[in-house]
Amino acid sequence: LGQRLMARDFDRQVAELQVRIAILNRYTALGTPVTEAVG
């Protein structure tokens, strides 16, 4: 996930950014601890 967009078309650039954001959100979700009540 580099700094530059590969797509030239604006709509494709928007889609590319949405894909990157989705990937980053997935990594963030994986790193979020899940708390459960014990007992």
Residue pairs with C-beta under 8 A, 6 or more apart in sequence:
1 20
1 23
1 24
5 13
5 16
5 17
6 16
7 13
7 15
7 16
